[in-house]
């Protein structure tokens, strides 16, 4: 069977699996159309390409199938529990009067039926519930993505409108820029499909999208655009006003976000630094006095601090506005760097020689710059460091089996293994972030200079060539763009290749804006000015966040040093004196204390682990709060863990 036939067979099977429930249940569901109005709307807002009848048929059918499977599993489990393991004489403290004592004769059957029914409902009901909430969940995800990208999309539309494009051409350009504008581009594409395939005019299509979009902000934008079109107003002025409105709104939202972030920082210090410290001291005192156990201390150090910190990291990451991760690659028409199939001609041997030499050159470049993939993708370093760290740990564990104090021996090895994993990742991430930060900070000036030269009558290509003679901070990248143009690459493709090398959302959006405008008109001075303003505003927001969060970064560092300092004093001074007092009361008539040298060693080890865990967790919190990235917190984690490690290994353990 060929690959094409196999793919067709799989597709046919999936089609049958979807259509069979519809054949069985579709007509009954159609009769209750009004009952599923919210589900129908959620499916439209989530852009799930399936009718509500087919979707709900699949939900009912497959939840029933899974429910039957759950019932079968329940029957097997009930047989194991009742017949093989056996039930105890009393399951609960319930008592039955003589008139209801007959129920006990059917205890095994009742338990069996309960398990079967419970697992049937759990499996089937769970699947049905997932089917029902999935469209609403996806619609909510799309709403968040639309709201996040909408300000940049409005700037895009404003810039193109200033370049002379009409509203339909602007919408088409936006719909083709999904890589830069995400779900906003998809939503605009729905408007265009409504016009192209269903024959509706622009006004009707805008009205339809207002009825089905999950984003209230996008609905407001389209409703007002509809009003402007009906009244014959200036679309360019409308987009300019909306762009300024979103810029002002972004500043207000960032101010509120920073205030919330400050509150979160204070809450974290109180709940997961000062709070655990107080409970640890209290637990130690109670244990020493013989009125408590160490369970609470173990739970705080190994459970509460890391899990609570992880919750804070996730919460801050979810709350943080703006784009995250790596920008997607923009589409390029160039075949450079791609395999090409050519027919059997006289030129084919020459082309094959070129291919061979190109691969050889690529291999030599890899040998010359072996760390380049790790600089571009820092997470790739984990593929090397994690196996090395595991091998190191395995060897250390085997060697440590002969050590009298295995835990003391292996602790150091675990810390070294962790450093072996996170330090290379930290270095490559900071290198990449520093490089991207330099480029992003220079993009506004780059665009402004392009705008000024374009206003003199120069084309984009000529402007780029002129800029290679001046030092604007993007010398290498500008030179690469100029070289691409000189070697015959279209200026739009050269700029796109630049954006794909940088892989930054700011750069990708700016380049998309410039290239789309350049496709429609060579006079793009106004567009470049708008793009520069947009990039400058984004950089200003980032700088404002960094400046405002610096004080909380300092607070986290201070709170960590206070945490480490106090447990160091407790361990090296207070508990040491308690041990001496305990040894003194052993021969006298004083109050006996539940503390000796061995127990002191256990506490020191616990405090050592607490300092390391607190340092690593606080570092991640500092990174995600100050720079919006967990990986940016690794440098803080390394500093704090190193301080805690050196303090205890040099002065306590």
ROZA-213110 format. One line per field, with one value per residue (C-alpha): x, y, z; chain; residue in three letters. Coordinates in pm, whole numbers, plus 50000, padded with zeros to 5 digits. Layout:
N
c1 <- [X, ...]
c2 <- [Y, ...]
c3 <- [Z, ...]
kevo <- [A, ...]
guke <- [ala, ...]
END
This chain:
653
c1 <- [50000, 50141, 50168, 49891, 49652, 49728, 49655, 49331, 49232, 49296, 49097, 48810, 48806, 48791, 48515, 48310, 48372, 48230, 47939, 47809, 47683, 47520, 47329, 47201, 47123, 47129, 46754, 46661, 46909, 46777, 46433, 46582, 46775, 46674, 46808, 47163, 47181, 47481, 47666, 47602, 47738, 48045, 48122, 48103, 48320, 48578, 48577, 48536, 48444, 48159, 47782, 47628, 47419, 47725, 47925, 47653, 47586, 47950, 47937, 47637, 47752, 48112, 48029, 47793, 48065, 48317, 48052, 48004, 48381, 48379, 48103, 48305, 48611, 48392, 48266, 48625, 48725, 48419, 48504, 48859, 48742, 48454, 48571, 48951, 49046, 48732, 48527, 48576, 48298, 48207, 48233, 48085, 47957, 47597, 47360, 47040, 46724, 46589, 46335, 46616, 46872, 46791, 46989, 47310, 47236, 47286, 47595, 47826, 47575, 47510, 47881, 47927, 47640, 47766, 48116, 47980, 47731, 47984, 48255, 47999, 47882, 48237, 48375, 48072, 47978, 48338, 48369, 48034, 48132, 48462, 48273, 48038, 48297, 48560, 48403, 48359, 48718, 48855, 48639, 48790, 49142, 49066, 48923, 49247, 49456, 49240, 49252, 49629, 49698, 49420, 49616, 49896, 49644, 49473, 49811, 49868, 49534, 49598, 49940, 49807, 49515, 49763, 49948, 49638, 49485, 49107, 48939, 48892, 49257, 49360, 49151, 49300, 49653, 49571, 49417, 49741, 49948, 49841, 50203, 50218, 49860, 49731, 49361, 49283, 49394, 49174, 48877, 48927, 48957, 48603, 48481, 48649, 48518, 48170, 48214, 48395, 48200, 47857, 47823, 47762, 47870, 48120, 47852, 47670, 47994, 48100, 47760, 47787, 48132, 48004, 47744, 47991, 48325, 48422, 48602, 48401, 48691, 48693, 48312, 48338, 48604, 48394, 48067, 48232, 48397, 48054, 47924, 48214, 48151, 47776, 47833, 48104, 48368, 48743, 48857, 49219, 49125, 48914, 49202, 49439, 49207, 49162, 49538, 49598, 49314, 49466, 49809, 49664, 49467, 49782, 49962, 49670, 49647, 50021, 49999, 49723, 49917, 50231, 50030, 49885, 50231, 50358, 50076, 50164, 50530, 50435, 50197, 50469, 50719, 50459, 50313, 50617, 50917, 50817, 50532, 50735, 51019, 50785, 50629, 50973, 51094, 50771, 50793, 51155, 51075, 50778, 50982, 51274, 51040, 50897, 50546, 50550, 50687, 50902, 50628, 50523, 50882, 50919, 50586, 50687, 51033, 50961, 50598, 50468, 50764, 50820, 50453, 50343, 50620, 50524, 50164, 50283, 50499, 50206, 49967, 50202, 50272, 49898, 49838, 50129, 50001, 50175, 50322, 50534, 50761, 50934, 50777, 50672, 50864, 50721, 50640, 50901, 50887, 51259, 51395, 51732, 51838, 51572, 51598, 51483, 51393, 51508, 51454, 51723, 51906, 52263, 52264, 52170, 52530, 52629, 52338, 52424, 52781, 52640, 52419, 52715, 52936, 52655, 52614, 52990, 52991, 52705, 52896, 53209, 53003, 52868, 53223, 53327, 53030, 52926, 52739, 52521, 52217, 52234, 52254, 51945, 51754, 51881, 51653, 51850, 52128, 51913, 51958, 52328, 52333, 52052, 52212, 52552, 52398, 52217, 52536, 52722, 52448, 52439, 52816, 52799, 52521, 52715, 53028, 52831, 52686, 53007, 52998, 52890, 52673, 52517, 52273, 52550, 52760, 52490, 52357, 52662, 52640, 52274, 52355, 52642, 52417, 52151, 52414, 52537, 52188, 52078, 52401, 52453, 52080, 52106, 52413, 52264, 51927, 52088, 52303, 52001, 51792, 52070, 52112, 51737, 51709, 51980, 51811, 51462, 51583, 51734, 51435, 51252, 51558, 51608, 51249, 51271, 51583, 51416, 51122, 51343, 51534, 51213, 51070, 51362, 51248, 51471, 51333, 51366, 51657, 51844, 51775, 51913, 52227, 52278, 52238, 52523, 52760, 52644, 52660, 52304, 52369, 52227, 52533, 52563, 52194, 52161, 52463, 52297, 51979, 52182, 52375, 52048, 51925, 52251, 52236, 51894, 51658, 51349, 51363, 51049, 51201, 51528, 51343, 51142, 51464, 51590, 51276, 51314, 51674, 51574, 51250, 51103, 50736, 50825, 51045, 50804, 50511, 50714, 50855, 50512, 50371, 50649, 50648, 50269, 50269, 50561, 50370, 50097, 50301, 50664, 50580, 50569, 50724, 50407, 50385, 50744, 50675, 50373, 50571, 50849, 50596, 50443, 50783, 50885, 50567, 50627, 50988, 50872, 50625, 50899, 51135, 50860, 50796, 51167, 51207, 50892, 50966, 51327, 51224, 51032, 51329, 51536, 51266, 51276, 51656, 51638, 51367, 51575, 51885, 51672, 51533, 51880, 52033, 51772, 51782, 52164, 52155, 51903, 52113, 52461, 52384, 52044, 52018, 52385, 52321, 52010, 52219, 52466, 52180, 52032, 52366, 52390, 52046, 52121, 52330, 52140, 51781, 51688, 51412, 51493, 51509, 51442, 51759, 52101, 52393, 52234, 51903, 52092, 52255, 51909, 51785, 52095, 52036, 51671, 51765, 52026, 51763, 51522, 51779, 51843, 51475, 51385, 51671, 51577, 51206, 51268, 51497, 51227, 50973, 51218, 51265, 50900, 50809, 51094, 51135, 50827, 51025, 51096, 51427, 51529, 51497, 51766, 52044, 51876, 51828, 52196, 52302, 52067, 52136, 52510, 52479, 52277, 52509, 52830, 52683, 52588, 52877, 53141, 52996, 52733, 52763]
c2 <- [50000, 50339, 50628, 50815, 50519, 50472, 50840, 50814, 50503, 50678, 50981, 50755, 50580, 50910, 51032, 50721, 50756, 51109, 51039, 50718, 50889, 51160, 50900, 50742, 51054, 51355, 51377, 51370, 51645, 51866, 51854, 52019, 52291, 52571, 52383, 52392, 52760, 52829, 52527, 52639, 52984, 52838, 52620, 52925, 53137, 52860, 52818, 52443, 52324, 52091, 52134, 52128, 51820, 51617, 51747, 51669, 51331, 51242, 51367, 51150, 50845, 50833, 50927, 50628, 50404, 50522, 50483, 50116, 50068, 50226, 49988, 49687, 49815, 49866, 49506, 49378, 49604, 49497, 49130, 49189, 49384, 49157, 48809, 48816, 49079, 49045, 49306, 49374, 49285, 49651, 49910, 50202, 50283, 50269, 50039, 49885, 49807, 49448, 49542, 49662, 49399, 49208, 49473, 49325, 48998, 49181, 49372, 49224, 49281, 49638, 49720, 49565, 49766, 50083, 50044, 49965, 50254, 50497, 50421, 50422, 50771, 50886, 50773, 50853, 51174, 51291, 51246, 51417, 51707, 51749, 51755, 52024, 52256, 52218, 52468, 52731, 52675, 52714, 53024, 53171, 53092, 53263, 53564, 53606, 53575, 53825, 54082, 54041, 54099, 54348, 54669, 54567, 54468, 54808, 54979, 54755, 54860, 55226, 55217, 55049, 55290, 55580, 55407, 55440, 55090, 55054, 54872, 54539, 54527, 54610, 54322, 54085, 54187, 54135, 53792, 53682, 53787, 53511, 53453, 53802, 53870, 53524, 53489, 53844, 53746, 53434, 53642, 53884, 53586, 53485, 53826, 53777, 53420, 53550, 53794, 53565, 53241, 53353, 53667, 53905, 54266, 54415, 54564, 54232, 54044, 54290, 54257, 53876, 53871, 54095, 53827, 53539, 53675, 53576, 53906, 54207, 54434, 54301, 54331, 54696, 54763, 54612, 54777, 55118, 55047, 54960, 55295, 55482, 55308, 55379, 55745, 55790, 55877, 55858, 55501, 55607, 55859, 55596, 55347, 55622, 55711, 55343, 55287, 55575, 55452, 55105, 55253, 55458, 55156, 54942, 55193, 55202, 54822, 54791, 55029, 54817, 54500, 54633, 54725, 54374, 54229, 54430, 54292, 53941, 53996, 54110, 53815, 53574, 53713, 53691, 53351, 53158, 53324, 53478, 53230, 52911, 53058, 53120, 52772, 52607, 52784, 52694, 52331, 52299, 52443, 52211, 51911, 52002, 52038, 51696, 51821, 51784, 51596, 51692, 51614, 51978, 52088, 51828, 51934, 52303, 52252, 51977, 52057, 52402, 52612, 52446, 52382, 52728, 52894, 52695, 52813, 53174, 53128, 52984, 53253, 53539, 53383, 53359, 53718, 53867, 54055, 54055, 53787, 53514, 53248, 53263, 53439, 53211, 53213, 53447, 53301, 53355, 53291, 53239, 52893, 52970, 52690, 52447, 52129, 52169, 51888, 51969, 51765, 51566, 51837, 51929, 52170, 51903, 51784, 52146, 52193, 51873, 51997, 52322, 52128, 51921, 52225, 52403, 52110, 52098, 52469, 52424, 52142, 52358, 52639, 52397, 52292, 52656, 52755, 52439, 52639, 52829, 52594, 52629, 53008, 53013, 52749, 52751, 52462, 52238, 52245, 52021, 51739, 51741, 51847, 51625, 51295, 51411, 51508, 51173, 50981, 51188, 51123, 50750, 50718, 50923, 50705, 50386, 50529, 50668, 50332, 50267, 50602, 50594, 50907, 50855, 51151, 51394, 51263, 51264, 51614, 51783, 51566, 51658, 52030, 51994, 51800, 52073, 52338, 52128, 52141, 52498, 52699, 52623, 52685, 53011, 53126, 53055, 53206, 53526, 53549, 53515, 53756, 54015, 53987, 54013, 54305, 54496, 54443, 54527, 54846, 54960, 54873, 55207, 55410, 55173, 55233, 55609, 55633, 55423, 55665, 55973, 55833, 55713, 56065, 56186, 55959, 55657, 55305, 55065, 54885, 55209, 55318, 54991, 55024, 55380, 55271, 55019, 55319, 55453, 55306, 55253, 54959, 54704, 54701, 54325, 54268, 54567, 54440, 54099, 54262, 54469, 54161, 53973, 54261, 54279, 53904, 53938, 53875, 54095, 54365, 54229, 53881, 54022, 54196, 53881, 53679, 53936, 53892, 53512, 53539, 53749, 53563, 53847, 53947, 54316, 54271, 54029, 54268, 54567, 54383, 54242, 54594, 54735, 54455, 54456, 54833, 54811, 54559, 54815, 55135, 55243, 55560, 55414, 55693, 55730, 55353, 55338, 55622, 55439, 55116, 55302, 55455, 55114, 54955, 55249, 55218, 54848, 54908, 55184, 54948, 54689, 54947, 55072, 54721, 54660, 54986, 54938, 54576, 54638, 54731, 54403, 54213, 54369, 54277, 53912, 53907, 54068, 53827, 53532, 53656, 53710, 53355, 53202, 53421, 53332, 52956, 52979, 53151, 52897, 52608, 52729, 52915, 52847, 52473, 52426, 52581, 52366, 52055, 52162, 52231, 51889, 51723, 51918, 51813, 51448, 51422, 51683, 51746, 51997, 51979, 51705, 51818, 51600, 51709, 51551, 51570, 51327, 51515, 51843, 51695, 51608, 51963, 52111, 51896, 52002, 52369, 52319, 52174, 52453, 52719, 52554, 52504, 52856, 53002, 52817, 52904, 53271, 53302, 53178, 53415, 53705, 53618, 53580, 53902, 54121, 53999, 53788, 53468, 53166, 53108, 53464, 53363, 53096, 53350, 53460, 53096, 53020, 53316, 53232, 52858, 52926, 53159, 52903, 52617, 52799, 52929, 52583, 52380, 52623, 52718, 52461, 52111]
c3 <- [50000, 49902, 50144, 49958, 49981, 50349, 50420, 50224, 50422, 50755, 50639, 50530, 50869, 51056, 50826, 50899, 51272, 51257, 51024, 51187, 51508, 51295, 51093, 51414, 51621, 51387, 51319, 51689, 51768, 51486, 51649, 51961, 51783, 52021, 52325, 52189, 52097, 52324, 52185, 51828, 51905, 52083, 51779, 51551, 51782, 51815, 51432, 51467, 51114, 51207, 51238, 51584, 51490, 51398, 51694, 51946, 51783, 51829, 52189, 52278, 52086, 52204, 52561, 52556, 52413, 52673, 52942, 52841, 52852, 53197, 53304, 53182, 53365, 53674, 53653, 53640, 53930, 54132, 54076, 54199, 54503, 54603, 54503, 54503, 54762, 54971, 55155, 55529, 55770, 55825, 55551, 55747, 56093, 55973, 56163, 56028, 56220, 56201, 55937, 55703, 55793, 55473, 55282, 55423, 55243, 54911, 55021, 54756, 54477, 54594, 54604, 54259, 54110, 54276, 54129, 53781, 53779, 53927, 53667, 53385, 53482, 53551, 53214, 52999, 53180, 53178, 52801, 52740, 52965, 52777, 52447, 52577, 52733, 52460, 52211, 52485, 52599, 52244, 52192, 52509, 52384, 52054, 52236, 52433, 52118, 51927, 52207, 52234, 51863, 51788, 51871, 51633, 51365, 51390, 51346, 51043, 50891, 50967, 50802, 50488, 50468, 50476, 50193, 49973, 49995, 50011, 50297, 50118, 50008, 50365, 50498, 50241, 50335, 50702, 50638, 50465, 50768, 51005, 51111, 51259, 51370, 51461, 51528, 51414, 51063, 51082, 51192, 50903, 50668, 50772, 50652, 50315, 50274, 50347, 50058, 49813, 49855, 49975, 49763, 50055, 50039, 50283, 50506, 50547, 50608, 50878, 51043, 51034, 51195, 51472, 51550, 51571, 51695, 52051, 52115, 52230, 52131, 51774, 51764, 51873, 51608, 51328, 51441, 51443, 51107, 50973, 51099, 50936, 50603, 50616, 50699, 50436, 50695, 50654, 50725, 50768, 51037, 51212, 51222, 51341, 51628, 51718, 51705, 51945, 52164, 52191, 52263, 52549, 52668, 52663, 52886, 53131, 53135, 53193, 53487, 53639, 53560, 53731, 54040, 54045, 53995, 54291, 54504, 54391, 54483, 54831, 54865, 54757, 55009, 55285, 55200, 55073, 55237, 55570, 55629, 55579, 55784, 56078, 56052, 56025, 56342, 56522, 56410, 56521, 56864, 56913, 56802, 57030, 57325, 57246, 57166, 56789, 56489, 56194, 55941, 55917, 55846, 55571, 55420, 55417, 55266, 55013, 54935, 55015, 54893, 54550, 54470, 54587, 54387, 54077, 54117, 54134, 53823, 53625, 53750, 53657, 53317, 53245, 53357, 53162, 52853, 52518, 52296, 52445, 52302, 51967, 51671, 51383, 51056, 50796, 50458, 50191, 49819, 49791, 49715, 49870, 50102, 49973, 49771, 49411, 49173, 48821, 48502, 48323, 48129, 48048, 48343, 48598, 48671, 48727, 48964, 49153, 49194, 49332, 49574, 49689, 49742, 49927, 50166, 50214, 50292, 50538, 50710, 50736, 50885, 51145, 51236, 51252, 51472, 51664, 51928, 51679, 51713, 52093, 52066, 51845, 52046, 52408, 52507, 52271, 52531, 52751, 52498, 52590, 52954, 53089, 52972, 53100, 53435, 53461, 53384, 53643, 53902, 53827, 53869, 54189, 54334, 54257, 54419, 54711, 54813, 55005, 55185, 55555, 55509, 55169, 55192, 55283, 54996, 54729, 54813, 54664, 54354, 54300, 54327, 54078, 53839, 53858, 53787, 53496, 53344, 53412, 53375, 52999, 52941, 53134, 52937, 52595, 52689, 52822, 52509, 52282, 52490, 52492, 52115, 52054, 52296, 52112, 51775, 51905, 52071, 51739, 51520, 51581, 51471, 51176, 51058, 51115, 50900, 50631, 50643, 50614, 50315, 50151, 50172, 49959, 49677, 49741, 49716, 50007, 49841, 49786, 50143, 50279, 50067, 50191, 50553, 50521, 50509, 50845, 51195, 51315, 51547, 51303, 51083, 51031, 50971, 50739, 50545, 50507, 50379, 50132, 50015, 49954, 49739, 49544, 49479, 49318, 49609, 49614, 49886, 50052, 50063, 50198, 50480, 50549, 50573, 50823, 51034, 51020, 51140, 51440, 51526, 51734, 51745, 51729, 51424, 51253, 51286, 51170, 50868, 50777, 50788, 50569, 50310, 50270, 50221, 49978, 49767, 49706, 49681, 49672, 49864, 50213, 50421, 50632, 50683, 50805, 51047, 51187, 51218, 51401, 51640, 51707, 51775, 51997, 52202, 52258, 52366, 52600, 52768, 52818, 52969, 53198, 53325, 53386, 53581, 53787, 53877, 53980, 54335, 54371, 54233, 54513, 54766, 54656, 54693, 55038, 55153, 55037, 55220, 55533, 55498, 55457, 55727, 55988, 55930, 55930, 56271, 56402, 56276, 56375, 56697, 56853, 56792, 56878, 57219, 57257, 57197, 57462, 57701, 57624, 57690, 58016, 58136, 58063, 58382, 58584, 58676, 58405, 58148, 57893, 57530, 57226, 57052, 57014, 56771, 56528, 56528, 56483, 56172, 56035, 56095, 55933, 55628, 55617, 55642, 55371, 55138, 55234, 55141, 54802, 54719, 54832, 54630, 54313, 54350, 54435, 54133, 53896, 54052, 54009, 53641, 53551, 53737, 53618, 53260, 53192, 53134, 53353, 53172, 53260, 53625, 53596, 53654, 53977, 54078, 54018, 54233, 54521, 54516, 54513, 54814, 55009, 54913, 55008, 55334, 55460, 55320, 55449, 55788, 55895, 55745]
kevo <- [A, A, A, A, A, A, A, A, A, A, A, A, A, A, A, A, A, A, A, A, A, A, A, A, A, A, A, A, A, A, A, A, A, A, A, A, A, A, A, A, A, A, A, A, A, A, A, A, A, A, A, A, A, A, A, A, A, A, A, A, A, A, A, A, A, A, A, A, A, A, A, A, A, A, A, A, A, A, A, A, A, A, A, A, A, A, A, A, A, A, A, A, A, A, A, A, A, A, A, A, A, A, A, A, A, A, A, A, A, A, A, A, A, A, A, A, A, A, A, A, A, A, A, A, A, A, A, A, A, A, A, A, A, A, A, A, A, A, A, A, A, A, A, A, A, A, A, A, A, A, A, A, A, A, A, A, A, A, A, A, A, A, A, A, A, A, A, A, A, A, A, A, A, A, A, A, A, A, A, A, A, A, A, A, A, A, A, A, A, A, A, A, A, A, A, A, A, A, A, A, A, A, A, A, A, A, A, A, A, A, A, A, A, A, A, A, A, A, A, A, A, A, A, A, A, A, A, A, A, A, A, A, A, A, A, A, A, A, A, A, A, A, A, A, A, A, A, A, A, A, A, A, A, A, A, A, A, A, A, A, A, A, A, A, A, A, A, A, A, A, A, A, A, A, A, A, A, A, A, A, A, A, A, A, A, A, A, A, A, A, A, A, A, A, A, A, A, A, A, A, A, A, A, A, A, A, A, A, A, A, A, A, A, A, A, A, A, A, A, A, A, A, A, A, A, A, A, A, A, A, A, A, A, A, A, A, A, A, A, A, A, A, A, A, A, A, A, A, A, A, A, A, A, A, A, A, A, A, A, A, A, A, A, A, A, A, A, A, A, A, A, A, A, A, A, A, A, A, A, A, A, A, A, A, A, A, A, A, A, A, A, A, A, A, A, A, A, A, A, A, A, A, A, A, A, A, A, A, A, A, A, A, A, A, A, A, A, A, A, A, A, A, A, A, A, A, A, A, A, A, A, A, A, A, A, A, A, A, A, A, A, A, A, A, A, A, A, A, A, A, A, A, A, A, A, A, A, A, A, A, A, A, A, A, A, A, A, A, A, A, A, A, A, A, A, A, A, A, A, A, A, A, A, A, A, A, A, A, A, A, A, A, A, A, A, A, A, A, A, A, A, A, A, A, A, A, A, A, A, A, A, A, A, A, A, A, A, A, A, A, A, A, A, A, A, A, A, A, A, A, A, A, A, A, A, A, A, A, A, A, A, A, A, A, A, A, A, A, A, A, A, A, A, A, A, A, A, A, A, A, A, A, A, A, A, A, A, A, A, A, A, A, A, A, A, A, A, A, A, A, A, A, A, A, A, A, A, A, A, A, A, A, A, A, A, A, A, A, A, A, A, A, A, A, A, A, A, A, A, A, A, A, A, A, A, A, A, A, A, A, A, A, A, A, A, A, A, A, A, A, A, A, A, A, A, A, A, A, A, A, A, A, A, A, A, A, A, A, A, A, A, A, A]
guke <- [unk, unk, unk, unk, unk, unk, unk, unk, unk, unk, unk, unk, unk, unk, unk, unk, unk, unk, unk, unk, unk, unk, unk, unk, unk, unk, unk, unk, unk, unk, unk, unk, unk, unk, unk, unk, unk, unk, unk, unk, unk, unk, unk, unk, unk, unk, unk, unk, unk, unk, unk, unk, unk, unk, unk, unk, unk, unk, unk, unk, unk, unk, unk, unk, unk, unk, unk, unk, unk, unk, unk, unk, unk, unk, unk, unk, unk, unk, unk, unk, unk, unk, unk, unk, unk, unk, unk, unk, unk, unk, unk, unk, unk, unk, unk, unk, unk, unk, unk, unk, unk, unk, unk, unk, unk, unk, unk, unk, unk, unk, unk, unk, unk, unk, unk, unk, unk, unk, unk, unk, unk, unk, unk, unk, unk, unk, unk, unk, unk, unk, unk, unk, unk, unk, unk, unk, unk, unk, unk, unk, unk, unk, unk, unk, unk, unk, unk, unk, unk, unk, unk, unk, unk, unk, unk, unk, unk, unk, unk, unk, unk, unk, unk, unk, unk, unk, unk, unk, unk, unk, unk, unk, unk, unk, unk, unk, unk, unk, unk, unk, unk, unk, unk, unk, unk, unk, unk, unk, unk, unk, unk, unk, unk, unk, unk, unk, unk, unk, unk, unk, unk, unk, unk, unk, unk, unk, unk, unk, unk, unk, unk, unk, unk, unk, unk, unk, unk, unk, unk, unk, unk, unk, unk, unk, unk, unk, unk, unk, unk, unk, unk, unk, unk, unk, unk, unk, unk, unk, unk, unk, unk, unk, unk, unk, unk, unk, unk, unk, unk, unk, unk, unk, unk, unk, unk, unk, unk, unk, unk, unk, unk, unk, unk, unk, unk, unk, unk, unk, unk, unk, unk, unk, unk, unk, unk, unk, unk, unk, unk, unk, unk, unk, unk, unk, unk, unk, unk, unk, unk, unk, unk, unk, unk, unk, unk, unk, unk, unk, unk, unk, unk, unk, unk, unk, unk, unk, unk, unk, unk, unk, unk, unk, unk, unk, unk, unk, unk, unk, unk, unk, unk, unk, unk, unk, unk, unk, unk, unk, unk, unk, unk, unk, unk, unk, unk, unk, unk, unk, unk, unk, unk, unk, unk, unk, unk, unk, unk, unk, unk, unk, unk, unk, unk, unk, unk, unk, unk, unk, unk, unk, unk, unk, unk, unk, unk, unk, unk, unk, unk, unk, unk, unk, unk, unk, unk, unk, unk, unk, unk, unk, unk, unk, unk, unk, unk, unk, unk, unk, unk, unk, unk, unk, unk, unk, unk, unk, unk, unk, unk, unk, unk, unk, unk, unk, unk, unk, unk, unk, unk, unk, unk, unk, unk, unk, unk, unk, unk, unk, unk, unk, unk, unk, unk, unk, unk, unk, unk, unk, unk, unk, unk, unk, unk, unk, unk, unk, unk, unk, unk, unk, unk, unk, unk, unk, unk, unk, unk, unk, unk, unk, unk, unk, unk, unk, unk, unk, unk, unk, unk, unk, unk, unk, unk, unk, unk, unk, unk, unk, unk, unk, unk, unk, unk, unk, unk, unk, unk, unk, unk, unk, unk, unk, unk, unk, unk, unk, unk, unk, unk, unk, unk, unk, unk, unk, unk, unk, unk, unk, unk, unk, unk, unk, unk, unk, unk, unk, unk, unk, unk, unk, unk, unk, unk, unk, unk, unk, unk, unk, unk, unk, unk, unk, unk, unk, unk, unk, unk, unk, unk, unk, unk, unk, unk, unk, unk, unk, unk, unk, unk, unk, unk, unk, unk, unk, unk, unk, unk, unk, unk, unk, unk, unk, unk, unk, unk, unk, unk, unk, unk, unk, unk, unk, unk, unk, unk, unk, unk, unk, unk, unk, unk, unk, unk, unk, unk, unk, unk, unk, unk, unk, unk, unk, unk, unk, unk, unk, unk, unk, unk, unk, unk, unk, unk, unk, unk, unk, unk, unk, unk, unk, unk, unk, unk, unk, unk, unk, unk, unk, unk, unk, unk, unk, unk, unk, unk, unk, unk, unk, unk, unk, unk, unk, unk, unk, unk, unk, unk, unk, unk, unk, unk, unk, unk, unk, unk, unk, unk, unk, unk, unk, unk, unk, unk, unk, unk, unk, unk, unk, unk, unk, unk, unk, unk]
END
